Amino acid sequence: MQHEKQKIAPLSPKELNIHHFGTEWKMNIADFHHLFHINRIEDVRAKIKFPLQPHRKTVYDFVFLTQGKSVRSKGLHKYEFGKHTFFFLPAYQISTHEYMSEDAQGFFCHFDAEIFNKLFPHSPFYEEFPFWQFAEEPLITVEAEQLEPIMNILCRLEKEYLSNKSFHTQLITAYLLALFTEVKIIKKSSQETHKNAALRVTERYKTLLSQYIYQTNKVSEYASMLAITPDHLNKCVKATIGKTSQELLADMIILEAKVLLKQTNLSISEIAFKFSETNPSDFSRFFKNKTQLSPKEFRQMVTY
């Protein structure tokens, strides 16, 4: 019997503050923080409790570094990025934030999709901007000659937020659309490396894992979804990232289990049965083998 996927309660903007900063310090936020927020990274970098554990959240967010380096994940993909680079993360995507250098500067912004509803009532805004989609590359680097309009828009968004007088939905939305359109043009004009067939298969496999990990943990069923043999899938994954398709599936289970352990009150046995019909003790051994911590130890681990 397949177990239904329980919707994991994602973190709200208020809960994200605790996730990022703990309870020792609170950011000075505007009244409409739940709908839109922007801040300078250098103003809060020293207060963030790195590394941030895997989590989901209700808002879309992006980071734009003007200086320094950072390491952040989107699903199973881990990215290191630096100066003049955007990192885009859609709502409800699992993410970790492992590191940000002490000299990091730039902008962090989050927003609720609700602010785009009037402009995009029938088709979601992210369909217009691919970098907001789950399976797309989240990094976009801005060349020096393209930087001025990007910085102008970010500074205008910051000024509007800091005024904290009222939430001017149309103005905020217009600035965000202008920013995303500029980025879309930059992405389109940049020289992109053509993906080979093995890489395309691996990326599609990762996307399917994020969608169906609660429905099946059999590599053969994912291969069937991709209309290829399990052996061909394994060769593609191995050639691309040096892991087997089974190892990648295990990575996805661990990632989801970490979120369940931290963001739900499900028992360890209930979490175990989300991924298999085996004895919960087998799941605990599997988890500890992969993380060096038992599920109970991971759940009790202080992260801020």
C-alpha positions as protocol buffer text, in pm:
chain_id: "A"
residue {
  index: 1
  type: MET
  ca { x: 0 y: 0 z: 0 }
}
residue {
  index: 2
  type: GLN
  ca { x: 134 y: 342 z: -96 }
}
residue {
  index: 3
  type: HIS
  ca { x: 118 y: 610 z: 172 }
}
residue {
  index: 4
  type: GLU
  ca { x: -32 y: 945 z: 86 }
}
residue {
  index: 5
  type: LYS
  ca { x: 200 y: 1242 z: 98 }
}
residue {
  index: 6
  type: GLN
  ca { x: 132 y: 1458 z: 401 }
}
residue {
  index: 7
  type: LYS
  ca { x: 171 y: 1821 z: 318 }
}
residue {
  index: 8
  type: ILE
  ca { x: 461 y: 1954 z: 523 }
}
residue {
  index: 9
  type: ALA
  ca { x: 376 y: 2285 z: 683 }
}
residue {
  index: 10
  type: PRO
  ca { x: 620 y: 2532 z: 522 }
}
residue {
  index: 11
  type: LEU
  ca { x: 772 y: 2810 z: 725 }
}
residue {
  index: 12
  type: SER
  ca { x: 598 y: 3145 z: 721 }
}
residue {
  index: 13
  type: PRO
  ca { x: 802 y: 3468 z: 704 }
}
residue {
  index: 14
  type: LYS
  ca { x: 765 y: 3507 z: 1081 }
}
residue {
  index: 15
  type: GLU
  ca { x: 888 y: 3153 z: 1142 }
}
residue {
  index: 16
  type: LEU
  ca { x: 1173 y: 3212 z: 896 }
}
residue {
  index: 17
  type: ASN
  ca { x: 1307 y: 3488 z: 1119 }
}
residue {
  index: 18
  type: ILE
  ca { x: 1350 y: 3237 z: 1402 }
}
residue {
  index: 19
  type: HIS
  ca { x: 1494 y: 2982 z: 1159 }
}
residue {
  index: 20
  type: HIS
  ca { x: 1755 y: 3233 z: 1041 }
}
residue {
  index: 21
  type: PHE
  ca { x: 1832 y: 3430 z: 1356 }
}
residue {
  index: 22
  type: GLY
  ca { x: 1714 y: 3218 z: 1648 }
}
residue {
  index: 23
  type: THR
  ca { x: 1536 y: 3386 z: 1938 }
}
residue {
  index: 24
  type: GLU
  ca { x: 1822 y: 3610 z: 2052 }
}
residue {
  index: 25
  type: TRP
  ca { x: 1775 y: 3882 z: 1790 }
}
residue {
  index: 26
  type: LYS
  ca { x: 1482 y: 4015 z: 1587 }
}
residue {
  index: 27
  type: MET
  ca { x: 1502 y: 4197 z: 1258 }
}
residue {
  index: 28
  type: ASN
  ca { x: 1330 y: 4536 z: 1231 }
}
residue {
  index: 29
  type: ILE
  ca { x: 1058 y: 4452 z: 980 }
}
residue {
  index: 30
  type: ALA
  ca { x: 781 y: 4642 z: 804 }
}
residue {
  index: 31
  type: ASP
  ca { x: 413 y: 4579 z: 873 }
}
residue {
  index: 32
  type: PHE
  ca { x: 373 y: 4406 z: 535 }
}
residue {
  index: 33
  type: HIS
  ca { x: 671 y: 4173 z: 590 }
}
residue {
  index: 34
  type: HIS
  ca { x: 457 y: 3865 z: 515 }
}
residue {
  index: 35
  type: LEU
  ca { x: 388 y: 3996 z: 162 }
}
residue {
  index: 36
  type: PHE
  ca { x: 719 y: 4158 z: 74 }
}
residue {
  index: 37
  type: HIS
  ca { x: 1057 y: 4209 z: 236 }
}
residue {
  index: 38
  type: ILE
  ca { x: 1402 y: 4327 z: 129 }
}
residue {
  index: 39
  type: ASN
  ca { x: 1717 y: 4393 z: 329 }
}
residue {
  index: 40
  type: ARG
  ca { x: 2090 y: 4448 z: 286 }
}
residue {
  index: 41
  type: ILE
  ca { x: 2283 y: 4127 z: 351 }
}
residue {
  index: 42
  type: GLU
  ca { x: 2564 y: 4314 z: 528 }
}
residue {
  index: 43
  type: ASP
  ca { x: 2315 y: 4442 z: 788 }
}
residue {
  index: 44
  type: VAL
  ca { x: 2219 y: 4091 z: 907 }
}
residue {
  index: 45
  type: ARG
  ca { x: 2496 y: 3852 z: 795 }
}
residue {
  index: 46
  type: ALA
  ca { x: 2660 y: 3834 z: 1139 }
}
residue {
  index: 47
  type: LYS
  ca { x: 2328 y: 3741 z: 1304 }
}
residue {
  index: 48
  type: ILE
  ca { x: 2238 y: 3443 z: 1080 }
}
residue {
  index: 49
  type: LYS
  ca { x: 2287 y: 3102 z: 1241 }
}
residue {
  index: 50
  type: PHE
  ca { x: 2470 y: 2916 z: 962 }
}
residue {
  index: 51
  type: PRO
  ca { x: 2433 y: 2646 z: 848 }
}
residue {
  index: 52
  type: LEU
  ca { x: 2055 y: 2666 z: 808 }
}
residue {
  index: 53
  type: GLN
  ca { x: 1888 y: 2324 z: 808 }
}
residue {
  index: 54
  type: PRO
  ca { x: 1665 y: 2194 z: 523 }
}
residue {
  index: 55
  type: HIS
  ca { x: 1330 y: 2372 z: 516 }
}
residue {
  index: 56
  type: ARG
  ca { x: 1036 y: 2474 z: 299 }
}
residue {
  index: 57
  type: LYS
  ca { x: 870 y: 2815 z: 307 }
}
residue {
  index: 58
  type: THR
  ca { x: 561 y: 2990 z: 177 }
}
residue {
  index: 59
  type: VAL
  ca { x: 737 y: 3276 z: 0 }
}
residue {
  index: 60
  type: TYR
  ca { x: 958 y: 3315 z: -305 }
}
residue {
  index: 61
  type: ASP
  ca { x: 1302 y: 3460 z: -237 }
}
residue {
  index: 62
  type: PHE
  ca { x: 1621 y: 3568 z: -407 }
}
residue {
  index: 63
  type: VAL
  ca { x: 1971 y: 3666 z: -303 }
}
residue {
  index: 64
  type: PHE
  ca { x: 2186 y: 3905 z: -506 }
}
residue {
  index: 65
  type: LEU
  ca { x: 2549 y: 3930 z: -398 }
}
residue {
  index: 66
  type: THR
  ca { x: 2749 y: 4241 z: -475 }
}
residue {
  index: 67
  type: GLN
  ca { x: 3045 y: 4106 z: -279 }
}
residue {
  index: 68
  type: GLY
  ca { x: 3151 y: 3783 z: -111 }
}
residue {
  index: 69
  type: LYS
  ca { x: 3046 y: 3419 z: -159 }
}
residue {
  index: 70
  type: SER
  ca { x: 2764 y: 3191 z: -52 }
}
residue {
  index: 71
  type: VAL
  ca { x: 2667 y: 2822 z: -65 }
}
residue {
  index: 72
  type: ARG
  ca { x: 2297 y: 2739 z: -93 }
}
residue {
  index: 73
  type: SER
  ca { x: 2092 y: 2446 z: -216 }
}
residue {
  index: 74
  type: LYS
  ca { x: 1778 y: 2407 z: -426 }
}
residue {
  index: 75
  type: GLY
  ca { x: 1640 y: 2057 z: -377 }
}
residue {
  index: 76
  type: LEU
  ca { x: 1925 y: 1812 z: -435 }
}
residue {
  index: 77
  type: HIS
  ca { x: 2141 y: 2070 z: -611 }
}
residue {
  index: 78
  type: LYS
  ca { x: 2406 y: 2261 z: -416 }
}
residue {
  index: 79
  type: TYR
  ca { x: 2539 y: 2589 z: -557 }
}
residue {
  index: 80
  type: GLU
  ca { x: 2835 y: 2810 z: -471 }
}
residue {
  index: 81
  type: PHE
  ca { x: 2803 y: 3162 z: -607 }
}
residue {
  index: 82
  type: GLY
  ca { x: 2967 y: 3499 z: -569 }
}
residue {
  index: 83
  type: LYS
  ca { x: 2982 y: 3861 z: -681 }
}
residue {
  index: 84
  type: HIS
  ca { x: 2707 y: 3999 z: -908 }
}
residue {
  index: 85
  type: THR
  ca { x: 2511 y: 3673 z: -903 }
}
residue {
  index: 86
  type: PHE
  ca { x: 2142 y: 3605 z: -830 }
}
residue {
  index: 87
  type: PHE
  ca { x: 2014 y: 3292 z: -658 }
}
residue {
  index: 88
  type: PHE
  ca { x: 1639 y: 3238 z: -711 }
}
residue {
  index: 89
  type: LEU
  ca { x: 1433 y: 3001 z: -494 }
}
residue {
  index: 90
  type: PRO
  ca { x: 1063 y: 2927 z: -559 }
}
residue {
  index: 91
  type: ALA
  ca { x: 813 y: 2887 z: -275 }
}
residue {
  index: 92
  type: TYR
  ca { x: 772 y: 2535 z: -129 }
}
residue {
  index: 93
  type: GLN
  ca { x: 1110 y: 2418 z: -263 }
}
residue {
  index: 94
  type: ILE
  ca { x: 1337 y: 2250 z: -6 }
}
residue {
  index: 95
  type: SER
  ca { x: 1646 y: 2456 z: 58 }
}
residue {
  index: 96
  type: THR
  ca { x: 1947 y: 2475 z: 287 }
}
residue {
  index: 97
  type: HIS
  ca { x: 2184 y: 2768 z: 330 }
}
residue {
  index: 98
  type: GLU
  ca { x: 2520 y: 2635 z: 437 }
}
residue {
  index: 99
  type: TYR
  ca { x: 2749 y: 2933 z: 422 }
}
residue {
  index: 100
  type: MET
  ca { x: 2791 y: 3302 z: 350 }
}
residue {
  index: 101
  type: SER
  ca { x: 3132 y: 3467 z: 373 }
}
residue {
  index: 102
  type: GLU
  ca { x: 3183 y: 3733 z: 638 }
}
residue {
  index: 103
  type: ASP
  ca { x: 3245 y: 3998 z: 373 }
}
residue {
  index: 104
  type: ALA
  ca { x: 2918 y: 3921 z: 190 }
}
residue {
  index: 105
  type: GLN
  ca { x: 2716 y: 4219 z: 73 }
}
residue {
  index: 106
  type: GLY
  ca { x: 2408 y: 4258 z: -143 }
}
residue {
  index: 107
  type: PHE
  ca { x: 2034 y: 4207 z: -112 }
}
residue {
  index: 108
  type: PHE
  ca { x: 1793 y: 3945 z: 18 }
}
residue {
  index: 109
  type: CYS
  ca { x: 1429 y: 3967 z: -89 }
}
residue {
  index: 110
  type: HIS
  ca { x: 1119 y: 3756 z: -37 }
}
residue {
  index: 111
  type: PHE
  ca { x: 761 y: 3804 z: -156 }
}
residue {
  index: 112
  type: ASP
  ca { x: 428 y: 3625 z: -157 }
}
residue {
  index: 113
  type: ALA
  ca { x: 285 y: 3525 z: -497 }
}
residue {
  index: 114
  type: GLU
  ca { x: -38 y: 3696 z: -388 }
}
residue {
  index: 115
  type: ILE
  ca { x: 97 y: 4036 z: -492 }
}
residue {
  index: 116
  type: PHE
  ca { x: 99 y: 3921 z: -856 }
}
residue {
  index: 117
  type: ASN
  ca { x: -258 y: 3787 z: -858 }
}
residue {
  index: 118
  type: LYS
  ca { x: -417 y: 4096 z: -1011 }
}
residue {
  index: 119
  type: LEU
  ca { x: -168 y: 4104 z: -1298 }
}
residue {
  index: 120
  type: PHE
  ca { x: -158 y: 3727 z: -1354 }
}
residue {
  index: 121
  type: PRO
  ca { x: -506 y: 3602 z: -1257 }
}
residue {
  index: 122
  type: HIS
  ca { x: -509 y: 3304 z: -1493 }
}
residue {
  index: 123
  type: SER
  ca { x: -145 y: 3206 z: -1537 }
}
residue {
  index: 124
  type: PRO
  ca { x: 111 y: 3216 z: -1254 }
}
residue {
  index: 125
  type: PHE
  ca { x: 377 y: 3486 z: -1282 }
}
residue {
  index: 126
  type: TYR
  ca { x: 657 y: 3227 z: -1273 }
}
residue {
  index: 127
  type: GLU
  ca { x: 551 y: 3092 z: -1612 }
}
residue {
  index: 128
  type: GLU
  ca { x: 679 y: 3418 z: -1758 }
}
residue {
  index: 129
  type: PHE
  ca { x: 1011 y: 3392 z: -1573 }
}
residue {
  index: 130
  type: PRO
  ca { x: 1163 y: 3041 z: -1595 }
}
residue {
  index: 131
  type: PHE
  ca { x: 1424 y: 3097 z: -1323 }
}
residue {
  index: 132
  type: TRP
  ca { x: 1138 y: 3082 z: -1069 }
}
residue {
  index: 133
  type: GLN
  ca { x: 1045 y: 2726 z: -1171 }
}
residue {
  index: 134
  type: PHE
  ca { x: 1141 y: 2416 z: -971 }
}
residue {
  index: 135
  type: ALA
  ca { x: 1357 y: 2247 z: -1234 }
}
residue {
  index: 136
  type: GLU
  ca { x: 1539 y: 2555 z: -1365 }
}
residue {
  index: 137
  type: GLU
  ca { x: 1891 y: 2675 z: -1292 }
}
residue {
  index: 138
  type: PRO
  ca { x: 1869 y: 2927 z: -1002 }
}
residue {
  index: 139
  type: LEU
  ca { x: 2193 y: 3117 z: -1070 }
}
residue {
  index: 140
  type: ILE
  ca { x: 2218 y: 3415 z: -1305 }
}
residue {
  index: 141
  type: THR
  ca { x: 2531 y: 3632 z: -1317 }
}
residue {
  index: 142
  type: VAL
  ca { x: 2510 y: 3999 z: -1412 }
}
residue {
  index: 143
  type: GLU
  ca { x: 2794 y: 4148 z: -1617 }
}
residue {
  index: 144
  type: ALA
  ca { x: 2940 y: 4487 z: -1517 }
}
residue {
  index: 145
  type: GLU
  ca { x: 2773 y: 4673 z: -1804 }
}
residue {
  index: 146
  type: GLN
  ca { x: 2432 y: 4526 z: -1703 }
}
residue {
  index: 147
  type: LEU
  ca { x: 2463 y: 4613 z: -1336 }
}
residue {
  index: 148
  type: GLU
  ca { x: 2329 y: 4971 z: -1321 }
}
residue {
  index: 149
  type: PRO
  ca { x: 1958 y: 4903 z: -1394 }
}
residue {
  index: 150
  type: ILE
  ca { x: 1962 y: 4602 z: -1160 }
}
residue {
  index: 151
  type: MET
  ca { x: 2104 y: 4805 z: -871 }
}
residue {
  index: 152
  type: ASN
  ca { x: 1864 y: 5094 z: -940 }
}
residue {
  index: 153
  type: ILE
  ca { x: 1560 y: 4868 z: -907 }
}
residue {
  index: 154
  type: LEU
  ca { x: 1690 y: 4693 z: -596 }
}
residue {
  index: 155
  type: CYS
  ca { x: 1759 y: 5027 z: -428 }
}
residue {
  index: 156
  type: ARG
  ca { x: 1410 y: 5150 z: -517 }
}
residue {
  index: 157
  type: LEU
  ca { x: 1256 y: 4836 z: -367 }
}
residue {
  index: 158
  type: GLU
  ca { x: 1463 y: 4888 z: -53 }
}
residue {
  index: 159
  type: LYS
  ca { x: 1358 y: 5251 z: -22 }
}
residue {
  index: 160
  type: GLU
  ca { x: 993 y: 5161 z: -62 }
}
residue {
  index: 161
  type: TYR
  ca { x: 1019 y: 4890 z: 202 }
}
residue {
  index: 162
  type: LEU
  ca { x: 1202 y: 5108 z: 454 }
}
residue {
  index: 163
  type: SER
  ca { x: 942 y: 5384 z: 426 }
}
residue {
  index: 164
  type: ASN
  ca { x: 699 y: 5139 z: 594 }
}
residue {
  index: 165
  type: LYS
  ca { x: 407 y: 5377 z: 535 }
}
residue {
  index: 166
  type: SER
  ca { x: 179 y: 5144 z: 344 }
}
residue {
  index: 167
  type: PHE
  ca { x: 210 y: 4855 z: 108 }
}
residue {
  index: 168
  type: HIS
  ca { x: 193 y: 5002 z: -244 }
}
residue {
  index: 169
  type: THR
  ca { x: 115 y: 4677 z: -421 }
}
residue {
  index: 170
  type: GLN
  ca { x: 120 y: 4817 z: -772 }
}
residue {
  index: 171
  type: LEU
  ca { x: 452 y: 4997 z: -723 }
}
residue {
  index: 172
  type: ILE
  ca { x: 624 y: 4698 z: -557 }
}
residue {
  index: 173
  type: THR
  ca { x: 489 y: 4465 z: -827 }
}
residue {
  index: 174
  type: ALA
  ca { x: 604 y: 4700 z: -1104 }
}
residue {
  index: 175
  type: TYR
  ca { x: 956 y: 4714 z: -962 }
}
residue {
  index: 176
  type: LEU
  ca { x: 971 y: 4335 z: -923 }
}
residue {
  index: 177
  type: LEU
  ca { x: 845 y: 4281 z: -1278 }
}
residue {
  index: 178
  type: ALA
  ca { x: 1104 y: 4527 z: -1411 }
}
residue {
  index: 179
  type: LEU
  ca { x: 1376 y: 4345 z: -1220 }
}
residue {
  index: 180
  type: PHE
  ca { x: 1267 y: 3999 z: -1339 }
}
residue {
  index: 181
  type: THR
  ca { x: 1239 y: 4122 z: -1696 }
}
residue {
  index: 182
  type: GLU
  ca { x: 1593 y: 4262 z: -1683 }
}
residue {
  index: 183
  type: VAL
  ca { x: 1717 y: 3928 z: -1547 }
}
residue {
  index: 184
  type: LYS
  ca { x: 1526 y: 3735 z: -1812 }
}
residue {
  index: 185
  type: ILE
  ca { x: 1696 y: 3941 z: -2084 }
}
residue {
  index: 186
  type: ILE
  ca { x: 2036 y: 3881 z: -1923 }
}
residue {
  index: 187
  type: LYS
  ca { x: 1972 y: 3507 z: -1906 }
}
residue {
  index: 188
  type: LYS
  ca { x: 1857 y: 3491 z: -2267 }
}
residue {
  index: 189
  type: SER
  ca { x: 2157 y: 3685 z: -2395 }
}
residue {
  index: 190
  type: SER
  ca { x: 2416 y: 3490 z: -2197 }
}
residue {
  index: 191
  type: GLN
  ca { x: 2613 y: 3208 z: -2354 }
}
residue {
  index: 192
  type: GLU
  ca { x: 2475 y: 2886 z: -2209 }
}
residue {
  index: 193
  type: THR
  ca { x: 2649 y: 2552 z: -2234 }
}
residue {
  index: 194
  type: HIS
  ca { x: 2446 y: 2298 z: -2426 }
}
residue {
  index: 195
  type: LYS
  ca { x: 2343 y: 2014 z: -2198 }
}
residue {
  index: 196
  type: ASN
  ca { x: 2431 y: 1667 z: -2312 }
}
residue {
  index: 197
  type: ALA
  ca { x: 2178 y: 1386 z: -2309 }
}
residue {
  index: 198
  type: ALA
  ca { x: 2301 y: 1227 z: -1985 }
}
residue {
  index: 199
  type: LEU
  ca { x: 2274 y: 1558 z: -1800 }
}
residue {
  index: 200
  type: ARG
  ca { x: 1921 y: 1616 z: -1929 }
}
residue {
  index: 201
  type: VAL
  ca { x: 1815 y: 1270 z: -1808 }
}
residue {
  index: 202
  type: THR
  ca { x: 1974 y: 1327 z: -1466 }
}
residue {
  index: 203
  type: GLU
  ca { x: 1802 y: 1663 z: -1419 }
}
residue {
  index: 204
  type: ARG
  ca { x: 1466 y: 1516 z: -1518 }
}
residue {
  index: 205
  type: TYR
  ca { x: 1525 y: 1231 z: -1271 }
}
residue {
  index: 206
  type: LYS
  ca { x: 1597 y: 1480 z: -991 }
}
residue {
  index: 207
  type: THR
  ca { x: 1276 y: 1665 z: -1071 }
}
residue {
  index: 208
  type: LEU
  ca { x: 1073 y: 1343 z: -1060 }
}
residue {
  index: 209
  type: LEU
  ca { x: 1232 y: 1250 z: -727 }
}
residue {
  index: 210
  type: SER
  ca { x: 1117 y: 1579 z: -576 }
}
residue {
  index: 211
  type: GLN
  ca { x: 765 y: 1517 z: -704 }
}
residue {
  index: 212
  type: TYR
  ca { x: 711 y: 1147 z: -632 }
}
residue {
  index: 213
  type: ILE
  ca { x: 943 y: 1043 z: -349 }
}
residue {
  index: 214
  type: TYR
  ca { x: 643 y: 976 z: -122 }
}
residue {
  index: 215
  type: GLN
  ca { x: 475 y: 761 z: -388 }
}
residue {
  index: 216
  type: THR
  ca { x: 763 y: 533 z: -482 }
}
residue {
  index: 217
  type: ASN
  ca { x: 1122 y: 456 z: -386 }
}
residue {
  index: 218
  type: LYS
  ca { x: 1189 y: 223 z: -678 }
}
residue {
  index: 219
  type: VAL
  ca { x: 1440 y: 333 z: -940 }
}
residue {
  index: 220
  type: SER
  ca { x: 1265 y: 113 z: -1196 }
}
residue {
  index: 221
  type: GLU
  ca { x: 944 y: 317 z: -1165 }
}
residue {
  index: 222
  type: TYR
  ca { x: 1130 y: 644 z: -1219 }
}
residue {
  index: 223
  type: ALA
  ca { x: 1302 y: 493 z: -1523 }
}
residue {
  index: 224
  type: SER
  ca { x: 958 y: 401 z: -1655 }
}
residue {
  index: 225
  type: MET
  ca { x: 840 y: 761 z: -1611 }
}
residue {
  index: 226
  type: LEU
  ca { x: 1141 y: 869 z: -1818 }
}
residue {
  index: 227
  type: ALA
  ca { x: 1072 y: 598 z: -2080 }
}
residue {
  index: 228
  type: ILE
  ca { x: 1421 y: 450 z: -2040 }
}
residue {
  index: 229
  type: THR
  ca { x: 1562 y: 136 z: -1879 }
}
residue {
  index: 230
  type: PRO
  ca { x: 1689 y: 142 z: -1518 }
}
residue {
  index: 231
  type: ASP
  ca { x: 2035 y: 53 z: -1648 }
}
residue {
  index: 232
  type: HIS
  ca { x: 2036 y: 351 z: -1886 }
}
residue {
  index: 233
  type: LEU
  ca { x: 1915 y: 581 z: -1607 }
}
residue {
  index: 234
  type: ASN
  ca { x: 2191 y: 458 z: -1378 }
}
residue {
  index: 235
  type: LYS
  ca { x: 2458 y: 513 z: -1647 }
}
residue {
  index: 236
  type: CYS
  ca { x: 2335 y: 869 z: -1708 }
}
residue {
  index: 237
  type: VAL
  ca { x: 2336 y: 959 z: -1338 }
}
residue {
  index: 238
  type: LYS
  ca { x: 2675 y: 794 z: -1284 }
}
residue {
  index: 239
  type: ALA
  ca { x: 2829 y: 975 z: -1580 }
}
residue {
  index: 240
  type: THR
  ca { x: 2689 y: 1311 z: -1471 }
}
residue {
  index: 241
  type: ILE
  ca { x: 2741 y: 1327 z: -1095 }
}
residue {
  index: 242
  type: GLY
  ca { x: 2941 y: 1016 z: -1005 }
}
residue {
  index: 243
  type: LYS
  ca { x: 2661 y: 857 z: -803 }
}
residue {
  index: 244
  type: THR
  ca { x: 2424 y: 571 z: -882 }
}
residue {
  index: 245
  type: SER
  ca { x: 2056 y: 636 z: -941 }
}
residue {
  index: 246
  type: GLN
  ca { x: 1984 y: 449 z: -616 }
}
residue {
  index: 247
  type: GLU
  ca { x: 2224 y: 672 z: -422 }
}
residue {
  index: 248
  type: LEU
  ca { x: 2055 y: 982 z: -561 }
}
residue {
  index: 249
  type: LEU
  ca { x: 1715 y: 844 z: -459 }
}
residue {
  index: 250
  type: ALA
  ca { x: 1853 y: 785 z: -108 }
}
residue {
  index: 251
  type: ASP
  ca { x: 1976 y: 1146 z: -97 }
}
residue {
  index: 252
  type: MET
  ca { x: 1623 y: 1265 z: -173 }
}
residue {
  index: 253
  type: ILE
  ca { x: 1474 y: 1048 z: 101 }
}
residue {
  index: 254
  type: ILE
  ca { x: 1722 y: 1187 z: 354 }
}
residue {
  index: 255
  type: LEU
  ca { x: 1646 y: 1544 z: 246 }
}
residue {
  index: 256
  type: GLU
  ca { x: 1270 y: 1495 z: 282 }
}
residue {
  index: 257
  type: ALA
  ca { x: 1313 y: 1308 z: 611 }
}
residue {
  index: 258
  type: LYS
  ca { x: 1513 y: 1597 z: 756 }
}
residue {
  index: 259
  type: VAL
  ca { x: 1231 y: 1838 z: 673 }
}
residue {
  index: 260
  type: LEU
  ca { x: 971 y: 1605 z: 827 }
}
residue {
  index: 261
  type: LEU
  ca { x: 1181 y: 1568 z: 1142 }
}
residue {
  index: 262
  type: LYS
  ca { x: 1220 y: 1944 z: 1184 }
}
residue {
  index: 263
  type: GLN
  ca { x: 888 y: 2077 z: 1053 }
}
residue {
  index: 264
  type: THR
  ca { x: 631 y: 1819 z: 1171 }
}
residue {
  index: 265
  type: ASN
  ca { x: 538 y: 1637 z: 1490 }
}
residue {
  index: 266
  type: LEU
  ca { x: 524 y: 1301 z: 1315 }
}
residue {
  index: 267
  type: SER
  ca { x: 683 y: 1018 z: 1508 }
}
residue {
  index: 268
  type: ILE
  ca { x: 996 y: 859 z: 1368 }
}
residue {
  index: 269
  type: SER
  ca { x: 794 y: 547 z: 1290 }
}
residue {
  index: 270
  type: GLU
  ca { x: 538 y: 752 z: 1095 }
}
residue {
  index: 271
  type: ILE
  ca { x: 817 y: 921 z: 901 }
}
residue {
  index: 272
  type: ALA
  ca { x: 977 y: 585 z: 827 }
}
residue {
  index: 273
  type: PHE
  ca { x: 652 y: 453 z: 680 }
}
residue {
  index: 274
  type: LYS
  ca { x: 631 y: 757 z: 451 }
}
residue {
  index: 275
  type: PHE
  ca { x: 915 y: 609 z: 251 }
}
residue {
  index: 276
  type: SER
  ca { x: 886 y: 232 z: 286 }
}
residue {
  index: 277
  type: GLU
  ca { x: 698 y: -60 z: 437 }
}
residue {
  index: 278
  type: THR
  ca { x: 1006 y: -182 z: 623 }
}
residue {
  index: 279
  type: ASN
  ca { x: 1060 y: -186 z: 999 }
}
residue {
  index: 280
  type: PRO
  ca { x: 1121 y: 169 z: 1136 }
}
residue {
  index: 281
  type: SER
  ca { x: 1447 y: 47 z: 1285 }
}
residue {
  index: 282
  type: ASP
  ca { x: 1573 y: -17 z: 931 }
}
residue {
  index: 283
  type: PHE
  ca { x: 1492 y: 344 z: 844 }
}
residue {
  index: 284
  type: SER
  ca { x: 1677 y: 466 z: 1153 }
}
residue {
  index: 285
  type: ARG
  ca { x: 1986 y: 266 z: 1055 }
}
residue {
  index: 286
  type: PHE
  ca { x: 1962 y: 398 z: 700 }
}
residue {
  index: 287
  type: PHE
  ca { x: 1931 y: 758 z: 825 }
}
residue {
  index: 288
  type: LYS
  ca { x: 2226 y: 724 z: 1064 }
}
residue {
  index: 289
  type: ASN
  ca { x: 2441 y: 561 z: 797 }
}
residue {
  index: 290
  type: LYS
  ca { x: 2382 y: 861 z: 572 }
}
residue {
  index: 291
  type: THR
  ca { x: 2402 y: 1143 z: 828 }
}
residue {
  index: 292
  type: GLN
  ca { x: 2601 y: 999 z: 1124 }
}
residue {
  index: 293
  type: LEU
  ca { x: 2303 y: 1094 z: 1343 }
}
residue {
  index: 294
  type: SER
  ca { x: 1997 y: 893 z: 1440 }
}
residue {
  index: 295
  type: PRO
  ca { x: 1659 y: 1050 z: 1347 }
}
residue {
  index: 296
  type: LYS
  ca { x: 1603 y: 1128 z: 1716 }
}
residue {
  index: 297
  type: GLU
  ca { x: 1945 y: 1294 z: 1746 }
}
residue {
  index: 298
  type: PHE
  ca { x: 1883 y: 1501 z: 1434 }
}
residue {
  index: 299
  type: ARG
  ca { x: 1541 y: 1613 z: 1559 }
}
residue {
  index: 300
  type: GLN
  ca { x: 1686 y: 1716 z: 1896 }
}
residue {
  index: 301
  type: MET
  ca { x: 1984 y: 1892 z: 1742 }
}
residue {
  index: 302
  type: VAL
  ca { x: 1978 y: 2265 z: 1817 }
}
residue {
  index: 303
  type: THR
  ca { x: 1999 y: 2460 z: 1491 }
}
residue {
  index: 304
  type: TYR
  ca { x: 1987 y: 2814 z: 1627 }
}
